[in-house]
């Protein structure tokens, strides 16, 4: 499929930048779309909480995702930042 190896979101390391490769169908997909979690989006793993919850950051917004949902989201590690969204200073 692609040159990147995909893994479930719950397996990424804290601090990693990943690209969303696939999201589950159904009600979960609807919830993720409302949060702006779409295929091709770049997100960063901010925290892995006890119990498996993953906290990700997308466009300076923090989003907590439960472990069961995180298991169904496939991601690939992003290359060393392809483009920077710099500050407006």
MOPAC internal coordinates of N, CA, C and O (Angstrom, degrees):
PM7 1SCF
backbone

  N    0.0000 0     0.00 0     0.00 0    0    0    0
  C    1.4551 1     0.00 0     0.00 0    1    0    0
  C    1.5252 1   111.11 1     0.00 0    2    1    0
  O    1.2310 1   119.93 1   103.45 1    3    2    1
  N    1.3355 1   117.73 1   -76.55 1    3    2    1
  C    1.4553 1   119.70 1   177.79 1    5    3    2
  C    1.5183 1   108.68 1  -120.81 1    6    5    3
  O    1.2310 1   121.03 1    -8.29 1    7    6    5
  N    1.3281 1   115.64 1   171.71 1    7    6    5
  C    1.4583 1   119.35 1  -179.19 1    9    7    6
  C    1.5228 1   111.35 1   -79.06 1   10    9    7
  O    1.2310 1   120.19 1   164.65 1   11   10    9
  N    1.3375 1   117.23 1   -15.35 1   11   10    9
  C    1.4618 1   120.81 1   179.59 1   13   11   10
  C    1.5226 1   109.74 1   -89.21 1   14   13   11
  O    1.2310 1   120.72 1   -38.32 1   15   14   13
  N    1.3224 1   116.22 1   141.68 1   15   14   13
  C    1.4571 1   120.38 1   175.66 1   17   15   14
  C    1.5189 1   108.08 1   -83.52 1   18   17   15
  O    1.2310 1   120.52 1   -51.48 1   19   18   17
  N    1.3256 1   116.60 1   128.52 1   19   18   17
  C    1.4651 1   118.97 1  -179.84 1   21   19   18
  C    1.5218 1   110.29 1   -93.85 1   22   21   19
  O    1.2310 1   121.64 1   -34.59 1   23   22   21
  N    1.3311 1   114.46 1   145.41 1   23   22   21
  C    1.4619 1   122.67 1   178.31 1   25   23   22
  C    1.5246 1   107.83 1  -137.42 1   26   25   23
  O    1.2310 1   120.01 1   -21.17 1   27   26   25
  N    1.3328 1   117.58 1   158.83 1   27   26   25
  C    1.4708 1   119.59 1   175.38 1   29   27   26
  C    1.5327 1   110.58 1   -67.27 1   30   29   27
  O    1.2310 1   120.69 1   -34.71 1   31   30   29
  N    1.3106 1   116.29 1   145.29 1   31   30   29
  C    1.4658 1   121.75 1  -177.88 1   33   31   30
  C    1.5259 1   112.34 1   -55.49 1   34   33   31
  O    1.2310 1   119.51 1   144.71 1   35   34   33
  N    1.3277 1   118.54 1   -35.29 1   35   34   33
  C    1.4670 1   119.74 1  -176.12 1   37   35   34
  C    1.5334 1   112.88 1   -67.21 1   38   37   35
  O    1.2310 1   119.95 1   169.60 1   39   38   37
  N    1.3347 1   117.70 1   -10.40 1   39   38   37
  C    1.4686 1   120.76 1  -179.27 1   41   39   38
  C    1.5264 1   114.08 1   -96.92 1   42   41   39
  O    1.2310 1   119.59 1   176.34 1   43   42   41
  N    1.3239 1   118.40 1    -3.66 1   43   42   41
  C    1.4691 1   119.19 1  -177.56 1   45   43   42
  C    1.5237 1   111.14 1   -74.21 1   46   45   43
  O    1.2310 1   121.12 1   -24.25 1   47   46   45
  N    1.3040 1   115.47 1   155.75 1   47   46   45
  C    1.4599 1   121.80 1   179.53 1   49   47   46
  C    1.5200 1   110.69 1   -83.83 1   50   49   47
  O    1.2310 1   121.09 1   -32.75 1   51   50   49
  N    1.3127 1   115.52 1   147.25 1   51   50   49
  C    1.4642 1   121.28 1   175.91 1   53   51   50
  C    1.5279 1   109.05 1   -56.59 1   54   53   51
  O    1.2310 1   120.85 1   -45.35 1   55   54   53
  N    1.3238 1   115.99 1   134.65 1   55   54   53
  C    1.4567 1   121.17 1   179.69 1   57   55   54
  C    1.5182 1   114.09 1    91.19 1   58   57   55
  O    1.2310 1   120.08 1   170.12 1   59   58   57
  N    1.3216 1   117.46 1    -9.88 1   59   58   57
  C    1.4664 1   120.94 1  -177.42 1   61   59   58
  C    1.5142 1   111.92 1   -74.02 1   62   61   59
  O    1.2310 1   121.27 1   -34.82 1   63   62   61
  N    1.3169 1   115.18 1   145.18 1   63   62   61
  C    1.4691 1   122.21 1   171.83 1   65   63   62
  C    1.5163 1   106.60 1  -100.96 1   66   65   63
  O    1.2310 1   121.21 1   -51.32 1   67   66   65
  N    1.3294 1   115.28 1   128.68 1   67   66   65
  C    1.4593 1   120.23 1  -177.82 1   69   67   66
  C    1.5190 1   110.38 1  -133.93 1   70   69   67
  O    1.2310 1   121.48 1   -21.18 1   71   70   69
  N    1.3340 1   114.78 1   158.82 1   71   70   69
  C    1.4562 1   121.75 1   176.34 1   73   71   70
  C    1.5207 1   107.46 1  -109.67 1   74   73   71
  O    1.2310 1   120.31 1   -46.70 1   75   74   73
  N    1.3180 1   117.02 1   133.30 1   75   74   73
  C    1.4629 1   121.62 1   178.32 1   77   75   74
  C    1.5308 1   108.17 1   -70.42 1   78   77   75
  O    1.2310 1   120.56 1   -58.06 1   79   78   77
  N    1.3302 1   116.54 1   121.94 1   79   78   77
  C    1.4613 1   122.43 1  -179.50 1   81   79   78
  C    1.5269 1   110.82 1   -97.64 1   82   81   79
  O    1.2310 1   120.41 1   139.54 1   83   82   81
  N    1.3293 1   116.82 1   -40.46 1   83   82   81
  C    1.4618 1   120.45 1  -178.38 1   85   83   82
  C    1.5185 1   109.76 1  -154.60 1   86   85   83
  O    1.2310 1   120.96 1   -35.04 1   87   86   85
  N    1.3283 1   115.77 1   144.96 1   87   86   85
  C    1.4618 1   121.75 1   175.63 1   89   87   86
  C    1.5243 1   108.35 1  -124.34 1   90   89   87
  O    1.2310 1   120.17 1   -25.12 1   91   90   89
  N    1.3371 1   117.28 1   154.88 1   91   90   89
  C    1.4662 1   120.16 1  -176.78 1   93   91   90
  C    1.5258 1   112.12 1   -68.68 1   94   93   91
  O    1.2310 1   121.01 1   -21.65 1   95   94   93
  N    1.3111 1   115.67 1   158.35 1   95   94   93
  C    1.4683 1   121.45 1   176.82 1   97   95   94
  C    1.5283 1   109.59 1   -84.38 1   98   97   95
  O    1.2310 1   120.70 1   -10.29 1   99   98   97
  N    1.3256 1   116.27 1   169.71 1   99   98   97
  C    1.4602 1   121.35 1   174.21 1  101   99   98
  C    1.5115 1   114.11 1    87.21 1  102  101   99
  O    1.2310 1   121.50 1    28.88 1  103  102  101
  N    1.3352 1   114.73 1  -151.12 1  103  102  101
  C    1.4645 1   121.96 1  -175.92 1  105  103  102
  C    1.5306 1   111.83 1   -60.56 1  106  105  103
  O    1.2310 1   120.52 1   142.38 1  107  106  105
  N    1.3321 1   116.61 1   -37.62 1  107  106  105
  C    1.4673 1   119.95 1   178.86 1  109  107  106
  C    1.5195 1   111.20 1   -61.06 1  110  109  107
  O    1.2310 1   120.63 1   138.95 1  111  110  109
  N    1.3179 1   116.39 1   -41.05 1  111  110  109
  C    1.4633 1   120.82 1   179.67 1  113  111  110
  C    1.5313 1   109.97 1   -61.82 1  114  113  111
  O    1.2310 1   120.55 1   136.50 1  115  114  113
  N    1.3191 1   116.55 1   -43.50 1  115  114  113
  C    1.4653 1   120.61 1   178.85 1  117  115  114
  C    1.5270 1   111.08 1   -59.10 1  118  117  115
  O    1.2310 1   120.53 1   136.08 1  119  118  117
  N    1.3409 1   116.59 1   -43.92 1  119  118  117
  C    1.4662 1   120.93 1   179.97 1  121  119  118
  C    1.5249 1   110.74 1   -63.87 1  122  121  119
  O    1.2310 1   120.55 1   136.64 1  123  122  121
  N    1.3290 1   116.56 1   -43.36 1  123  122  121
  C    1.4609 1   120.35 1  -178.99 1  125  123  122
  C    1.5252 1   111.57 1   -65.86 1  126  125  123
  O    1.2310 1   120.47 1   140.28 1  127  126  125
  N    1.3259 1   116.70 1   -39.72 1  127  126  125
  C    1.4616 1   119.95 1   178.56 1  129  127  126
  C    1.5255 1   110.58 1   -62.52 1  130  129  127
  O    1.2310 1   120.17 1   139.82 1  131  130  129
  N    1.3335 1   117.28 1   -40.18 1  131  130  129
  C    1.4752 1   120.53 1   177.68 1  133  131  130
  C    1.5209 1   111.43 1   -61.15 1  134  133  131
  O    1.2310 1   120.56 1   149.10 1  135  134  133
  N    1.3334 1   116.54 1   -30.90 1  135  134  133
  C    1.4681 1   121.10 1   179.26 1  137  135  134
  C    1.5338 1   112.32 1   -86.35 1  138  137  135
  O    1.2310 1   120.56 1   176.46 1  139  138  137
  N    1.3235 1   116.53 1    -3.54 1  139  138  137
  C    1.4604 1   120.14 1  -179.40 1  141  139  138
  C    1.5140 1   113.49 1    83.97 1  142  141  139
  O    1.2310 1   120.29 1  -163.87 1  143  142  141
  N    1.3239 1   117.05 1    16.13 1  143  142  141
  C    1.4592 1   121.26 1   178.23 1  145  143  142
  C    1.5245 1   107.58 1   -92.37 1  146  145  143
  O    1.2310 1   120.99 1   -79.56 1  147  146  145
  N    1.3305 1   115.71 1   100.44 1  147  146  145
  C    1.4560 1   122.50 1  -175.74 1  149  147  146
  C    1.5263 1   109.99 1  -126.35 1  150  149  147
  O    1.2310 1   120.84 1   -17.75 1  151  150  149
  N    1.3144 1   115.99 1   162.25 1  151  150  149
  C    1.4676 1   119.89 1   174.40 1  153  151  150
  C    1.5189 1   109.12 1   -57.66 1  154  153  151
  O    1.2310 1   121.00 1   -43.45 1  155  154  153
  N    1.3240 1   115.69 1   136.55 1  155  154  153
  C    1.4628 1   121.13 1   178.46 1  157  155  154
  C    1.5144 1   115.01 1    91.30 1  158  157  155
  O    1.2310 1   119.74 1   170.38 1  159  158  157
  N    1.3372 1   118.10 1    -9.62 1  159  158  157
  C    1.4667 1   121.17 1  -179.78 1  161  159  158
  C    1.5250 1   111.36 1   -74.29 1  162  161  159
  O    1.2310 1   120.95 1   -36.44 1  163  162  161
  N    1.3203 1   115.79 1   143.56 1  163  162  161
  C    1.4583 1   122.35 1   175.64 1  165  163  162
  C    1.5252 1   107.99 1   -96.21 1  166  165  163
  O    1.2310 1   120.42 1   -53.71 1  167  166  165
  N    1.3340 1   116.80 1   126.29 1  167  166  165
  C    1.4618 1   121.60 1   178.50 1  169  167  166
  C    1.5300 1   108.84 1  -133.48 1  170  169  167
  O    1.2310 1   120.85 1   -15.86 1  171  170  169
  N    1.3248 1   115.98 1   164.14 1  171  170  169
  C    1.4628 1   121.05 1   177.93 1  173  171  170
  C    1.5150 1   108.92 1  -124.78 1  174  173  171
  O    1.2310 1   120.45 1   -43.00 1  175  174  173
  N    1.3260 1   116.75 1   137.00 1  175  174  173
  C    1.4637 1   122.12 1   176.26 1  177  175  174
  C    1.5249 1   108.12 1   -79.99 1  178  177  175
  O    1.2310 1   120.63 1   -69.60 1  179  178  177
  N    1.3298 1   116.39 1   110.40 1  179  178  177
  C    1.4682 1   120.80 1  -179.66 1  181  179  178
  C    1.5151 1   112.11 1   -84.08 1  182  181  179
  O    1.2310 1   120.56 1   141.94 1  183  182  181
  N    1.3400 1   116.53 1   -38.06 1  183  182  181
  C    1.4631 1   120.15 1  -172.27 1  185  183  182
  C    1.5106 1   110.43 1  -156.80 1  186  185  183
  O    1.2310 1   121.12 1   -31.90 1  187  186  185
  N    1.3264 1   115.46 1   148.10 1  187  186  185
  C    1.4626 1   122.24 1   171.21 1  189  187  186
  C    1.5272 1   105.43 1  -119.75 1  190  189  187
  O    1.2310 1   120.57 1   -70.17 1  191  190  189
  N    1.3159 1   116.52 1   109.83 1  191  190  189
  C    1.4550 1   121.96 1  -174.19 1  193  191  190
  C    1.5205 1   111.96 1   -88.35 1  194  193  191
  O    1.2310 1   120.25 1   -22.92 1  195  194  193
  N    1.3449 1   117.14 1   157.08 1  195  194  193
  C    1.4642 1   119.81 1   174.81 1  197  195  194
  C    1.5323 1   108.80 1   -57.11 1  198  197  195
  O    1.2310 1   120.58 1   -40.62 1  199  198  197
  N    1.3105 1   116.49 1   139.38 1  199  198  197
  C    1.4494 1   120.60 1  -177.60 1  201  199  198
  C    1.5192 1   112.03 1    95.04 1  202  201  199
  O    1.2310 1   120.41 1   170.32 1  203  202  201
  N    1.3378 1   116.82 1    -9.68 1  203  202  201
  C    1.4537 1   120.54 1   173.48 1  205  203  202
  C    1.5111 1   117.26 1   100.54 1  206  205  203
  O    1.2310 1   119.53 1   175.52 1  207  206  205
  N    1.3344 1   118.50 1    -4.48 1  207  206  205
  C    1.4611 1   119.62 1   178.43 1  209  207  206
  C    1.5279 1   109.62 1   -63.21 1  210  209  207
  O    1.2310 1   121.03 1   -42.38 1  211  210  209
  N    1.3291 1   115.64 1   137.62 1  211  210  209
  C    1.4577 1   122.39 1   178.86 1  213  211  210
  C    1.5238 1   107.85 1  -111.01 1  214  213  211
  O    1.2310 1   120.45 1   -47.74 1  215  214  213
  N    1.3343 1   116.75 1   132.26 1  215  214  213
  C    1.4619 1   120.89 1   175.10 1  217  215  214
  C    1.5180 1   106.67 1  -106.51 1  218  217  215
  O    1.2310 1   121.11 1   -60.20 1  219  218  217
  N    1.3417 1   115.48 1   119.80 1  219  218  217
  C    1.4570 1   119.64 1   179.22 1  221  219  218
  C    1.5214 1   109.53 1  -113.25 1  222  221  219
  O    1.2310 1   121.33 1   -19.14 1  223  222  221
  N    1.3238 1   115.06 1   160.86 1  223  222  221
  C    1.4596 1   121.20 1   177.12 1  225  223  222
  C    1.5221 1   108.03 1  -120.11 1  226  225  223
  O    1.2310 1   121.13 1   -47.88 1  227  226  225
  N    1.3232 1   115.44 1   132.12 1  227  226  225
  C    1.4581 1   122.17 1   175.48 1  229  227  226
  C    1.5195 1   107.12 1  -137.74 1  230  229  227
  O    1.2310 1   120.49 1   -60.37 1  231  230  229
  N    1.3101 1   116.66 1   119.63 1  231  230  229
  C    1.4762 1   121.26 1  -179.67 1  233  231  230
  C    1.5299 1   111.97 1    50.78 1  234  233  231
  O    1.2310 1   120.42 1  -132.17 1  235  234  233
  N    1.3049 1   116.80 1    47.83 1  235  234  233
  C    1.4757 1   124.39 1   178.71 1  237  235  234
  C    1.5219 1   114.12 1    65.91 1  238  237  235
  O    1.2310 1   119.99 1  -167.11 1  239  238  237
  N    1.3191 1   117.63 1    12.89 1  239  238  237
  C    1.4671 1   121.96 1   176.28 1  241  239  238
  C    1.5225 1   107.75 1  -106.31 1  242  241  239
  O    1.2310 1   120.29 1   -47.51 1  243  242  241
  N    1.3288 1   117.06 1   132.49 1  243  242  241
  C    1.4594 1   121.51 1   177.20 1  245  243  242
  C    1.5245 1   109.55 1   -94.78 1  246  245  243
  O    1.2310 1   120.97 1   -48.33 1  247  246  245
  N    1.3364 1   115.75 1   131.67 1  247  246  245
  C    1.4581 1   121.69 1  -177.66 1  249  247  246
  C    1.5244 1   108.30 1  -130.35 1  250  249  247
  O    1.2310 1   120.50 1   -54.99 1  251  250  249
  N    1.3400 1   116.65 1   125.01 1  251  250  249
  C    1.4622 1   121.62 1   177.19 1  253  251  250
  C    1.5295 1   108.75 1   -93.24 1  254  253  251
  O    1.2310 1   121.05 1   -48.83 1  255  254  253
  N    1.3233 1   115.60 1   131.17 1  255  254  253
  C    1.4657 1   121.41 1  -179.12 1  257  255  254
  C    1.5288 1   107.76 1  -125.17 1  258  257  255
  O    1.2310 1   121.08 1   -54.17 1  259  258  257
  N    1.3286 1   115.54 1   125.83 1  259  258  257
  C    1.4626 1   120.93 1   179.03 1  261  259  258
  C    1.5230 1   111.79 1   -64.12 1  262  261  259
  O    1.2310 1   120.81 1   -24.14 1  263  262  261
  N    1.3268 1   116.07 1   155.86 1  263  262  261
  C    1.4634 1   120.76 1  -174.45 1  265  263  262
  C    1.5224 1   112.90 1   -61.28 1  266  265  263
  O    1.2310 1   119.45 1   142.86 1  267  266  265
  N    1.3267 1   118.66 1   -37.14 1  267  266  265
  C    1.4689 1   119.05 1  -178.24 1  269  267  266
  C    1.5309 1   110.74 1   -66.16 1  270  269  267
  O    1.2310 1   120.08 1   140.54 1  271  270  269
  N    1.3264 1   117.45 1   -39.46 1  271  270  269
  C    1.4626 1   120.34 1   176.62 1  273  271  270
  C    1.5293 1   110.42 1   -71.22 1  274  273  271
  O    1.2310 1   120.44 1   139.39 1  275  274  273
  N    1.3269 1   116.77 1   -40.61 1  275  274  273
  C    1.4681 1   120.71 1   179.63 1  277  275  274
  C    1.5305 1   111.45 1   -60.28 1  278  277  275
  O    1.2310 1   120.40 1   147.10 1  279  278  277
  N    1.3288 1   116.84 1   -32.90 1  279  278  277
  C    1.4693 1   120.20 1   177.87 1  281  279  278
  C    1.5222 1   112.27 1   -64.54 1  282  281  279
  O    1.2310 1   120.25 1   153.68 1  283  282  281
  N    1.3352 1   117.13 1   -26.32 1  283  282  281
  C    1.4614 1   120.80 1  -175.78 1  285  283  282
  C    1.5320 1   113.29 1   -95.13 1  286  285  283
  O    1.2310 1   120.16 1   179.64 1  287  286  285
  N    1.3302 1   117.30 1    -0.36 1  287  286  285
  C    1.4662 1   121.48 1   178.42 1  289  287  286
  C    1.5203 1   108.40 1  -101.58 1  290  289  287
  O    1.2310 1   120.45 1   -59.95 1  291  290  289
  N    1.3213 1   116.75 1   120.05 1  291  290  289
  C    1.4609 1   120.56 1   179.56 1  293  291  290
  C    1.5174 1   110.03 1   -94.57 1  294  293  291
  O    1.2310 1   121.11 1   -43.65 1  295  294  293
  N    1.3354 1   115.49 1   136.35 1  295  294  293
  C    1.4626 1   121.84 1  -178.40 1  297  295  294
  C    1.5248 1   109.44 1  -134.90 1  298  297  295
  O    1.2310 1   120.87 1   -13.90 1  299  298  297
  N    1.3145 1   115.94 1   166.10 1  299  298  297
  C    1.4642 1   122.48 1   172.73 1  301  299  298
  C    1.5213 1   107.18 1  -133.35 1  302  301  299
  O    1.2310 1   120.72 1   -37.11 1  303  302  301
  N    1.3282 1   116.22 1   142.89 1  303  302  301
  C    1.4671 1   119.30 1   178.38 1  305  303  302
  C    1.5190 1   109.05 1   -62.45 1  306  305  303
  O    1.2310 1   120.47 1   -45.19 1  307  306  305
  N    1.3254 1   116.71 1   134.81 1  307  306  305
  C    1.4606 1   122.33 1  -179.47 1  309  307  306
  C    1.5211 1   109.41 1   -80.09 1  310  309  307
  O    1.2310 1   120.97 1   -29.33 1  311  310  309
  N    1.3089 1   115.76 1   150.67 1  311  310  309
  C    1.4644 1   121.00 1   174.54 1  313  311  310
  C    1.5165 1   107.95 1   -64.97 1  314  313  311
  O    1.2310 1   120.67 1   -10.10 1  315  314  313
  N    1.3127 1   116.33 1   169.90 1  315  314  313
  C    1.4587 1   120.12 1   178.44 1  317  315  314
  C    1.5061 1   108.05 1   -60.76 1  318  317  315
  O    1.2310 1   119.42 1   -82.88 1  319  318  317
  N    1.2771 1   118.70 1    97.12 1  319  318  317
  C    1.4525 1   127.56 1  -179.60 1  321  319  318
  C    1.5191 1   115.30 1    17.57 1  322  321  319
  O    1.2310 1   120.94 1   -73.71 1  323  322  321
  N    1.3184 1   115.80 1   106.29 1  323  322  321
  C    1.4493 1   121.47 1  -178.78 1  325  323  322
  C    1.5150 1   113.15 1   -76.89 1  326  325  323
  O    1.2310 1   120.31 1   148.62 1  327  326  325
  N    1.3138 1   117.02 1   -31.38 1  327  326  325
  C    1.4686 1   120.03 1   176.10 1  329  327  326
  C    1.5300 1   108.23 1  -149.39 1  330  329  327
  O    1.2310 1   121.54 1   -41.95 1  331  330  329
  N    1.3070 1   114.66 1   138.05 1  331  330  329
  C    1.4652 1   118.90 1  -177.76 1  333  331  330
  C    1.5203 1   109.84 1   -99.63 1  334  333  331
  O    1.2310 1   121.17 1   -42.43 1  335  334  333
  N    1.3198 1   115.37 1   137.57 1  335  334  333
  C    1.4615 1   120.66 1   172.27 1  337  335  334
  C    1.5177 1   105.66 1   -97.04 1  338  337  335
  O    1.2310 1   120.52 1   -87.19 1  339  338  337
  N    1.3109 1   116.61 1    92.81 1  339  338  337
  C    1.4636 1   120.71 1  -173.38 1  341  339  338
  C    1.5098 1   112.69 1   -76.51 1  342  341  339
  O    1.2310 1   121.57 1   -12.99 1  343  342  341
  N    1.3015 1   114.60 1   167.01 1  343  342  341
  C    1.4585 1   120.03 1   177.81 1  345  343  342
  C    1.5242 1   109.06 1   -73.19 1  346  345  343
  O    1.2310 1   120.90 1   -19.14 1  347  346  345
  N    1.3069 1   115.89 1   160.86 1  347  346  345
  C    1.4537 1   121.33 1  -177.24 1  349  347  346
  C    1.5252 1   112.75 1   -92.18 1  350  349  347
  O    1.2310 1   119.45 1  -151.39 1  351  350  349
  N    1.2894 1   118.65 1    28.61 1  351  350  349
  C    1.4511 1   120.26 1  -177.43 1  353  351  350
  C    1.4861 1   108.18 1   -84.23 1  354  353  351
  O    1.2310 1   120.10 1   180.00 1  355  354  353

